[in-house]
Amino acid sequence: MLKFLAKVAEKYAKSTNTACVVWSIFHQPKMPASLVKKD
């Protein structure tokens, strides 16, 4: 799942700064530790 979201973020990063927002959300303390560790 995380890999899929990462690919989507990269696609948006090519035209916008959406990736920055996406990763900011991913790195919030609310996210499961397992997802943060994979990154």
mmCIF entry with sequence, helices, sheets and N, C-alpha, C, O atoms, coordinates in Angstrom:
data_MODEL
# 
_entry.id   MODEL 
# 
_entity.id                         1 
_entity.type                       polymer 
_entity.pdbx_number_of_molecules   1 
# 
_entity_poly.entity_id                      1 
_entity_poly.type                           'polypeptide(L)' 
_entity_poly.nstd_linkage                   no 
_entity_poly.nstd_monomer                   no 
_entity_poly.pdbx_seq_one_letter_code       MLKFLAKVAEKYAKSTNTACVVWSIFHQPKMPASLVKKD 
_entity_poly.pdbx_seq_one_letter_code_can   MLKFLAKVAEKYAKSTNTACVVWSIFHQPKMPASLVKKD 
_entity_poly.pdbx_strand_id                 A 
# 
loop_
_entity_poly_seq.entity_id 
_entity_poly_seq.num 
_entity_poly_seq.mon_id 
_entity_poly_seq.hetero 
1 1  MET n 
1 2  LEU n 
1 3  LYS n 
1 4  PHE n 
1 5  LEU n 
1 6  ALA n 
1 7  LYS n 
1 8  VAL n 
1 9  ALA n 
1 10 GLU n 
1 11 LYS n 
1 12 TYR n 
1 13 ALA n 
1 14 LYS n 
1 15 SER n 
1 16 THR n 
1 17 ASN n 
1 18 THR n 
1 19 ALA n 
1 20 CYS n 
1 21 VAL n 
1 22 VAL n 
1 23 TRP n 
1 24 SER n 
1 25 ILE n 
1 26 PHE n 
1 27 HIS n 
1 28 GLN n 
1 29 PRO n 
1 30 LYS n 
1 31 MET n 
1 32 PRO n 
1 33 ALA n 
1 34 SER n 
1 35 LEU n 
1 36 VAL n 
1 37 LYS n 
1 38 LYS n 
1 39 ASP n 
# 
_struct_asym.id          A 
_struct_asym.entity_id   1 
# 
loop_
_struct_conf.conf_type_id 
_struct_conf.id 
_struct_conf.pdbx_PDB_helix_id 
_struct_conf.beg_label_comp_id 
_struct_conf.beg_label_asym_id 
_struct_conf.beg_label_seq_id 
_struct_conf.pdbx_beg_PDB_ins_code 
_struct_conf.end_label_comp_id 
_struct_conf.end_label_asym_id 
_struct_conf.end_label_seq_id 
_struct_conf.pdbx_end_PDB_ins_code 
_struct_conf.beg_auth_comp_id 
_struct_conf.beg_auth_asym_id 
_struct_conf.beg_auth_seq_id 
_struct_conf.end_auth_comp_id 
_struct_conf.end_auth_asym_id 
_struct_conf.end_auth_seq_id 
_struct_conf.pdbx_PDB_helix_class 
_struct_conf.details 
_struct_conf.pdbx_PDB_helix_length 
HELX_P HELX_P1 AA1 LEU A 2  ? ALA A 13 ? LEU A 2  ALA A 13 1 ? 12 
HELX_P HELX_P2 AA2 THR A 18 ? PHE A 26 ? THR A 18 PHE A 26 1 ? 9  
HELX_P HELX_P3 AA3 ALA A 33 ? LYS A 38 ? ALA A 33 LYS A 38 1 ? 6  
# 
_struct_conf_type.id          HELX_P 
_struct_conf_type.criteria    ? 
_struct_conf_type.reference   ? 
# 
loop_
_atom_site.group_PDB 
_atom_site.id 
_atom_site.type_symbol 
_atom_site.label_atom_id 
_atom_site.label_alt_id 
_atom_site.label_comp_id 
_atom_site.label_asym_id 
_atom_site.label_entity_id 
_atom_site.label_seq_id 
_atom_site.pdbx_PDB_ins_code 
_atom_site.Cartn_x 
_atom_site.Cartn_y 
_atom_site.Cartn_z 
_atom_site.occupancy 
_atom_site.B_iso_or_equiv 
_atom_site.pdbx_formal_charge 
_atom_site.auth_seq_id 
_atom_site.auth_comp_id 
_atom_site.auth_asym_id 
_atom_site.auth_atom_id 
_atom_site.pdbx_PDB_model_num 
ATOM 1   N N  . MET A 1 1  ? 0.840  -1.206 0.000   1.00 0.00 ? 1  MET A N  1 
ATOM 2   C CA . MET A 1 1  ? 0.000  0.000  0.000   1.00 0.00 ? 1  MET A CA 1 
ATOM 3   C C  . MET A 1 1  ? 0.868  1.247  0.000   1.00 0.00 ? 1  MET A C  1 
ATOM 4   O O  . MET A 1 1  ? 0.623  2.180  -0.764  1.00 0.00 ? 1  MET A O  1 
ATOM 5   N N  . LEU A 1 2  ? 1.890  1.264  0.862   1.00 0.00 ? 2  LEU A N  1 
ATOM 6   C CA . LEU A 1 2  ? 2.758  2.444  0.962   1.00 0.00 ? 2  LEU A CA 1 
ATOM 7   C C  . LEU A 1 2  ? 3.475  2.689  -0.357  1.00 0.00 ? 2  LEU A C  1 
ATOM 8   O O  . LEU A 1 2  ? 3.617  3.834  -0.788  1.00 0.00 ? 2  LEU A O  1 
ATOM 9   N N  . LYS A 1 3  ? 3.928  1.616  -0.998  1.00 0.00 ? 3  LYS A N  1 
ATOM 10  C CA . LYS A 1 3  ? 4.630  1.763  -2.282  1.00 0.00 ? 3  LYS A CA 1 
ATOM 11  C C  . LYS A 1 3  ? 3.702  2.378  -3.323  1.00 0.00 ? 3  LYS A C  1 
ATOM 12  O O  . LYS A 1 3  ? 4.126  3.216  -4.119  1.00 0.00 ? 3  LYS A O  1 
ATOM 13  N N  . PHE A 1 4  ? 2.438  1.963  -3.319  1.00 0.00 ? 4  PHE A N  1 
ATOM 14  C CA . PHE A 1 4  ? 1.467  2.503  -4.273  1.00 0.00 ? 4  PHE A CA 1 
ATOM 15  C C  . PHE A 1 4  ? 1.280  3.994  -4.038  1.00 0.00 ? 4  PHE A C  1 
ATOM 16  O O  . PHE A 1 4  ? 1.278  4.781  -4.985  1.00 0.00 ? 4  PHE A O  1 
ATOM 17  N N  . LEU A 1 5  ? 1.123  4.385  -2.773  1.00 0.00 ? 5  LEU A N  1 
ATOM 18  C CA . LEU A 1 5  ? 0.944  5.803  -2.442  1.00 0.00 ? 5  LEU A CA 1 
ATOM 19  C C  . LEU A 1 5  ? 2.180  6.593  -2.827  1.00 0.00 ? 5  LEU A C  1 
ATOM 20  O O  . LEU A 1 5  ? 2.074  7.731  -3.285  1.00 0.00 ? 5  LEU A O  1 
ATOM 21  N N  . ALA A 1 6  ? 3.350  5.999  -2.645  1.00 0.00 ? 6  ALA A N  1 
ATOM 22  C CA . ALA A 1 6  ? 4.596  6.686  -2.994  1.00 0.00 ? 6  ALA A CA 1 
ATOM 23  C C  . ALA A 1 6  ? 4.642  6.952  -4.495  1.00 0.00 ? 6  ALA A C  1 
ATOM 24  O O  . ALA A 1 6  ? 5.045  8.034  -4.921  1.00 0.00 ? 6  ALA A O  1 
ATOM 25  N N  . LYS A 1 7  ? 4.234  5.981  -5.289  1.00 0.00 ? 7  LYS A N  1 
ATOM 26  C CA . LYS A 1 7  ? 4.238  6.152  -6.747  1.00 0.00 ? 7  LYS A CA 1 
ATOM 27  C C  . LYS A 1 7  ? 3.260  7.247  -7.153  1.00 0.00 ? 7  LYS A C  1 
ATOM 28  O O  . LYS A 1 7  ? 3.554  8.051  -8.038  1.00 0.00 ? 7  LYS A O  1 
ATOM 29  N N  . VAL A 1 8  ? 2.105  7.279  -6.510  1.00 0.00 ? 8  VAL A N  1 
ATOM 30  C CA . VAL A 1 8  ? 1.099  8.306  -6.818  1.00 0.00 ? 8  VAL A CA 1 
ATOM 31  C C  . VAL A 1 8  ? 1.651  9.677  -6.462  1.00 0.00 ? 8  VAL A C  1 
ATOM 32  O O  . VAL A 1 8  ? 1.486  10.637 -7.215  1.00 0.00 ? 8  VAL A O  1 
ATOM 33  N N  . ALA A 1 9  ? 2.307  9.764  -5.310  1.00 0.00 ? 9  ALA A N  1 
ATOM 34  C CA . ALA A 1 9  ? 2.882  11.037 -4.865  1.00 0.00 ? 9  ALA A CA 1 
ATOM 35  C C  . ALA A 1 9  ? 3.928  11.517 -5.858  1.00 0.00 ? 9  ALA A C  1 
ATOM 36  O O  . ALA A 1 9  ? 4.006  12.709 -6.154  1.00 0.00 ? 9  ALA A O  1 
ATOM 37  N N  . GLU A 1 10 ? 4.731  10.595 -6.372  1.00 0.00 ? 10 GLU A N  1 
ATOM 38  C CA . GLU A 1 10 ? 5.773  10.965 -7.338  1.00 0.00 ? 10 GLU A CA 1 
ATOM 39  C C  . GLU A 1 10 ? 5.151  11.510 -8.617  1.00 0.00 ? 10 GLU A C  1 
ATOM 40  O O  . GLU A 1 10 ? 5.659  12.467 -9.200  1.00 0.00 ? 10 GLU A O  1 
ATOM 41  N N  . LYS A 1 11 ? 4.057  10.905 -9.052  1.00 0.00 ? 11 LYS A N  1 
ATOM 42  C CA . LYS A 1 11 ? 3.382  11.367 -10.268 1.00 0.00 ? 11 LYS A CA 1 
ATOM 43  C C  . LYS A 1 11 ? 2.892  12.800 -10.093 1.00 0.00 ? 11 LYS A C  1 
ATOM 44  O O  . LYS A 1 11 ? 3.054  13.633 -10.984 1.00 0.00 ? 11 LYS A O  1 
ATOM 45  N N  . TYR A 1 12 ? 2.290  13.081 -8.936  1.00 0.00 ? 12 TYR A N  1 
ATOM 46  C CA . TYR A 1 12 ? 1.782  14.428 -8.683  1.00 0.00 ? 12 TYR A CA 1 
ATOM 47  C C  . TYR A 1 12 ? 2.925  15.418 -8.517  1.00 0.00 ? 12 TYR A C  1 
ATOM 48  O O  . TYR A 1 12 ? 2.787  16.588 -8.874  1.00 0.00 ? 12 TYR A O  1 
ATOM 49  N N  . ALA A 1 13 ? 4.055  14.960 -7.978  1.00 0.00 ? 13 ALA A N  1 
ATOM 50  C CA . ALA A 1 13 ? 5.197  15.839 -7.733  1.00 0.00 ? 13 ALA A CA 1 
ATOM 51  C C  . ALA A 1 13 ? 5.731  16.421 -9.036  1.00 0.00 ? 13 ALA A C  1 
ATOM 52  O O  . ALA A 1 13 ? 6.335  17.493 -9.038  1.00 0.00 ? 13 ALA A O  1 
ATOM 53  N N  . LYS A 1 14 ? 5.511  15.724 -10.130 1.00 0.00 ? 14 LYS A N  1 
ATOM 54  C CA . LYS A 1 14 ? 6.017  16.193 -11.423 1.00 0.00 ? 14 LYS A CA 1 
ATOM 55  C C  . LYS A 1 14 ? 5.319  17.478 -11.859 1.00 0.00 ? 14 LYS A C  1 
ATOM 56  O O  . LYS A 1 14 ? 5.900  18.268 -12.604 1.00 0.00 ? 14 LYS A O  1 
ATOM 57  N N  . SER A 1 15 ? 4.088  17.702 -11.410 1.00 0.00 ? 15 SER A N  1 
ATOM 58  C CA . SER A 1 15 ? 3.342  18.889 -11.833 1.00 0.00 ? 15 SER A CA 1 
ATOM 59  C C  . SER A 1 15 ? 2.946  19.794 -10.672 1.00 0.00 ? 15 SER A C  1 
ATOM 60  O O  . SER A 1 15 ? 2.654  20.973 -10.870 1.00 0.00 ? 15 SER A O  1 
ATOM 61  N N  . THR A 1 16 ? 2.936  19.240 -9.461  1.00 0.00 ? 16 THR A N  1 
ATOM 62  C CA . THR A 1 16 ? 2.549  20.048 -8.308  1.00 0.00 ? 16 THR A CA 1 
ATOM 63  C C  . THR A 1 16 ? 3.402  19.698 -7.096  1.00 0.00 ? 16 THR A C  1 
ATOM 64  O O  . THR A 1 16 ? 4.309  18.869 -7.176  1.00 0.00 ? 16 THR A O  1 
ATOM 65  N N  . ASN A 1 17 ? 3.096  20.342 -5.973  1.00 0.00 ? 17 ASN A N  1 
ATOM 66  C CA . ASN A 1 17 ? 3.813  20.061 -4.723  1.00 0.00 ? 17 ASN A CA 1 
ATOM 67  C C  . ASN A 1 17 ? 2.982  19.140 -3.837  1.00 0.00 ? 17 ASN A C  1 
ATOM 68  O O  . ASN A 1 17 ? 3.179  19.083 -2.623  1.00 0.00 ? 17 ASN A O  1 
ATOM 69  N N  . THR A 1 18 ? 2.054  18.423 -4.456  1.00 0.00 ? 18 THR A N  1 
ATOM 70  C CA . THR A 1 18 ? 1.180  17.539 -3.689  1.00 0.00 ? 18 THR A CA 1 
ATOM 71  C C  . THR A 1 18 ? 1.984  16.527 -2.879  1.00 0.00 ? 18 THR A C  1 
ATOM 72  O O  . THR A 1 18 ? 1.609  16.185 -1.758  1.00 0.00 ? 18 THR A O  1 
ATOM 73  N N  . ALA A 1 19 ? 3.089  16.049 -3.446  1.00 0.00 ? 19 ALA A N  1 
ATOM 74  C CA . ALA A 1 19 ? 3.905  15.045 -2.767  1.00 0.00 ? 19 ALA A CA 1 
ATOM 75  C C  . ALA A 1 19 ? 4.366  15.558 -1.410  1.00 0.00 ? 19 ALA A C  1 
ATOM 76  O O  . ALA A 1 19 ? 4.401  14.807 -0.436  1.00 0.00 ? 19 ALA A O  1 
ATOM 77  N N  . CYS A 1 20 ? 4.717  16.827 -1.350  1.00 0.00 ? 20 CYS A N  1 
ATOM 78  C CA . CYS A 1 20 ? 5.187  17.412 -0.087  1.00 0.00 ? 20 CYS A CA 1 
ATOM 79  C C  . CYS A 1 20 ? 4.090  17.316 0.965   1.00 0.00 ? 20 CYS A C  1 
ATOM 80  O O  . CYS A 1 20 ? 4.342  16.977 2.122   1.00 0.00 ? 20 CYS A O  1 
ATOM 81  N N  . VAL A 1 21 ? 2.874  17.619 0.542   1.00 0.00 ? 21 VAL A N  1 
ATOM 82  C CA . VAL A 1 21 ? 1.746  17.551 1.474   1.00 0.00 ? 21 VAL A CA 1 
ATOM 83  C C  . VAL A 1 21 ? 1.479  16.111 1.883   1.00 0.00 ? 21 VAL A C  1 
ATOM 84  O O  . VAL A 1 21 ? 1.227  15.816 3.052   1.00 0.00 ? 21 VAL A O  1 
ATOM 85  N N  . VAL A 1 22 ? 1.538  15.216 0.897   1.00 0.00 ? 22 VAL A N  1 
ATOM 86  C CA . VAL A 1 22 ? 1.279  13.801 1.171   1.00 0.00 ? 22 VAL A CA 1 
ATOM 87  C C  . VAL A 1 22 ? 2.268  13.249 2.182   1.00 0.00 ? 22 VAL A C  1 
ATOM 88  O O  . VAL A 1 22 ? 1.872  12.597 3.149   1.00 0.00 ? 22 VAL A O  1 
ATOM 89  N N  . TRP A 1 23 ? 3.557  13.507 1.963   1.00 0.00 ? 23 TRP A N  1 
ATOM 90  C CA . TRP A 1 23 ? 4.570  12.982 2.876   1.00 0.00 ? 23 TRP A CA 1 
ATOM 91  C C  . TRP A 1 23 ? 4.466  13.633 4.246   1.00 0.00 ? 23 TRP A C  1 
ATOM 92  O O  . TRP A 1 23 ? 4.741  12.989 5.258   1.00 0.00 ? 23 TRP A O  1 
ATOM 93  N N  . SER A 1 24 ? 4.069  14.915 4.290   1.00 0.00 ? 24 SER A N  1 
ATOM 94  C CA . SER A 1 24 ? 3.889  15.604 5.575   1.00 0.00 ? 24 SER A CA 1 
ATOM 95  C C  . SER A 1 24 ? 2.822  14.878 6.387   1.00 0.00 ? 24 SER A C  1 
ATOM 96  O O  . SER A 1 24 ? 2.955  14.695 7.597   1.00 0.00 ? 24 SER A O  1 
ATOM 97  N N  . ILE A 1 25 ? 1.760  14.468 5.693   1.00 0.00 ? 25 ILE A N  1 
ATOM 98  C CA . ILE A 1 25 ? 0.679  13.737 6.365   1.00 0.00 ? 25 ILE A CA 1 
ATOM 99  C C  . ILE A 1 25 ? 1.177  12.369 6.820   1.00 0.00 ? 25 ILE A C  1 
ATOM 100 O O  . ILE A 1 25 ? 0.875  11.928 7.929   1.00 0.00 ? 25 ILE A O  1 
ATOM 101 N N  . PHE A 1 26 ? 1.946  11.694 5.952   1.00 0.00 ? 26 PHE A N  1 
ATOM 102 C CA . PHE A 1 26 ? 2.459  10.363 6.289   1.00 0.00 ? 26 PHE A CA 1 
ATOM 103 C C  . PHE A 1 26 ? 3.328  10.393 7.536   1.00 0.00 ? 26 PHE A C  1 
ATOM 104 O O  . PHE A 1 26 ? 3.300  9.457  8.336   1.00 0.00 ? 26 PHE A O  1 
ATOM 105 N N  . HIS A 1 27 ? 4.104  11.468 7.708   1.00 0.00 ? 27 HIS A N  1 
ATOM 106 C CA . HIS A 1 27 ? 5.044  11.533 8.823   1.00 0.00 ? 27 HIS A CA 1 
ATOM 107 C C  . HIS A 1 27 ? 4.425  12.093 10.096  1.00 0.00 ? 27 HIS A C  1 
ATOM 108 O O  . HIS A 1 27 ? 5.134  12.356 11.067  1.00 0.00 ? 27 HIS A O  1 
ATOM 109 N N  . GLN A 1 28 ? 3.108  12.276 10.098  1.00 0.00 ? 28 GLN A N  1 
ATOM 110 C CA . GLN A 1 28 ? 2.433  12.729 11.315  1.00 0.00 ? 28 GLN A CA 1 
ATOM 111 C C  . GLN A 1 28 ? 2.435  11.590 12.336  1.00 0.00 ? 28 GLN A C  1 
ATOM 112 O O  . GLN A 1 28 ? 2.389  10.419 11.959  1.00 0.00 ? 28 GLN A O  1 
ATOM 113 N N  . PRO A 1 29 ? 2.489  11.931 13.636  1.00 0.00 ? 29 PRO A N  1 
ATOM 114 C CA . PRO A 1 29 ? 2.493  10.920 14.708  1.00 0.00 ? 29 PRO A CA 1 
ATOM 115 C C  . PRO A 1 29 ? 1.260  10.012 14.660  1.00 0.00 ? 29 PRO A C  1 
ATOM 116 O O  . PRO A 1 29 ? 1.281  8.901  15.191  1.00 0.00 ? 29 PRO A O  1 
ATOM 117 N N  . LYS A 1 30 ? 0.198  10.486 14.029  1.00 0.00 ? 30 LYS A N  1 
ATOM 118 C CA . LYS A 1 30 ? -1.029 9.697  13.964  1.00 0.00 ? 30 LYS A CA 1 
ATOM 119 C C  . LYS A 1 30 ? -0.871 8.478  13.063  1.00 0.00 ? 30 LYS A C  1 
ATOM 120 O O  . LYS A 1 30 ? -1.609 7.504  13.212  1.00 0.00 ? 30 LYS A O  1 
ATOM 121 N N  . MET A 1 31 ? 0.072  8.517  12.138  1.00 0.00 ? 31 MET A N  1 
ATOM 122 C CA . MET A 1 31 ? 0.257  7.392  11.226  1.00 0.00 ? 31 MET A CA 1 
ATOM 123 C C  . MET A 1 31 ? 0.829  6.186  11.971  1.00 0.00 ? 31 MET A C  1 
ATOM 124 O O  . MET A 1 31 ? 1.625  6.348  12.896  1.00 0.00 ? 31 MET A O  1 
ATOM 125 N N  . PRO A 1 32 ? 0.426  4.970  11.569  1.00 0.00 ? 32 PRO A N  1 
ATOM 126 C CA . PRO A 1 32 ? 0.947  3.743  12.191  1.00 0.00 ? 32 PRO A CA 1 
ATOM 127 C C  . PRO A 1 32 ? 2.464  3.675  12.090  1.00 0.00 ? 32 PRO A C  1 
ATOM 128 O O  . PRO A 1 32 ? 3.026  4.008  11.046  1.00 0.00 ? 32 PRO A O  1 
ATOM 129 N N  . ALA A 1 33 ? 3.121  3.260  13.135  1.00 0.00 ? 33 ALA A N  1 
ATOM 130 C CA . ALA A 1 33 ? 4.582  3.195  13.162  1.00 0.00 ? 33 ALA A CA 1 
ATOM 131 C C  . ALA A 1 33 ? 5.110  2.311  12.038  1.00 0.00 ? 33 ALA A C  1 
ATOM 132 O O  . ALA A 1 33 ? 6.185  2.573  11.499  1.00 0.00 ? 33 ALA A O  1 
ATOM 133 N N  . SER A 1 34 ? 4.368  1.274  11.683  1.00 0.00 ? 34 SER A N  1 
ATOM 134 C CA . SER A 1 34 ? 4.814  0.348  10.637  1.00 0.00 ? 34 SER A CA 1 
ATOM 135 C C  . SER A 1 34 ? 5.004  1.067  9.307   1.00 0.00 ? 34 SER A C  1 
ATOM 136 O O  . SER A 1 34 ? 5.953  0.771  8.581   1.00 0.00 ? 34 SER A O  1 
ATOM 137 N N  . LEU A 1 35 ? 4.124  2.004  8.975   1.00 0.00 ? 35 LEU A N  1 
ATOM 138 C CA . LEU A 1 35 ? 4.244  2.727  7.710   1.00 0.00 ? 35 LEU A CA 1 
ATOM 139 C C  . LEU A 1 35 ? 5.439  3.664  7.746   1.00 0.00 ? 35 LEU A C  1 
ATOM 140 O O  . LEU A 1 35 ? 6.154  3.798  6.753   1.00 0.00 ? 35 LEU A O  1 
ATOM 141 N N  . VAL A 1 36 ? 5.660  4.312  8.882   1.00 0.00 ? 36 VAL A N  1 
ATOM 142 C CA . VAL A 1 36 ? 6.776  5.251  9.007   1.00 0.00 ? 36 VAL A CA 1 
ATOM 143 C C  . VAL A 1 36 ? 8.102  4.503  8.901   1.00 0.00 ? 36 VAL A C  1 
ATOM 144 O O  . VAL A 1 36 ? 9.033  4.983  8.255   1.00 0.00 ? 36 VAL A O  1 
ATOM 145 N N  . LYS A 1 37 ? 8.193  3.335  9.528   1.00 0.00 ? 37 LYS A N  1 
ATOM 146 C CA . LYS A 1 37 ? 9.436  2.561  9.512   1.00 0.00 ? 37 LYS A CA 1 
ATOM 147 C C  . LYS A 1 37 ? 9.780  2.092  8.104   1.00 0.00 ? 37 LYS A C  1 
ATOM 148 O O  . LYS A 1 37 ? 10.954 2.058  7.735   1.00 0.00 ? 37 LYS A O  1 
ATOM 149 N N  . LYS A 1 38 ? 8.775  1.731  7.315   1.00 0.00 ? 38 LYS A N  1 
ATOM 150 C CA . LYS A 1 38 ? 9.025  1.267  5.948   1.00 0.00 ? 38 LYS A CA 1 
ATOM 151 C C  . LYS A 1 38 ? 9.675  2.364  5.115   1.00 0.00 ? 38 LYS A C  1 
ATOM 152 O O  . LYS A 1 38 ? 10.462 2.085  4.211   1.00 0.00 ? 38 LYS A O  1 
ATOM 153 N N  . ASP A 1 39 ? 9.337  3.621  5.429   1.00 0.00 ? 39 ASP A N  1 
ATOM 154 C CA . ASP A 1 39 ? 9.901  4.747  4.682   1.00 0.00 ? 39 ASP A CA 1 
ATOM 155 C C  . ASP A 1 39 ? 11.290 5.000  5.218   1.00 0.00 ? 39 ASP A C  1 
ATOM 156 O O  . ASP A 1 39 ? 11.978 5.906  4.748   1.00 0.00 ? 39 ASP A O  1 
# 
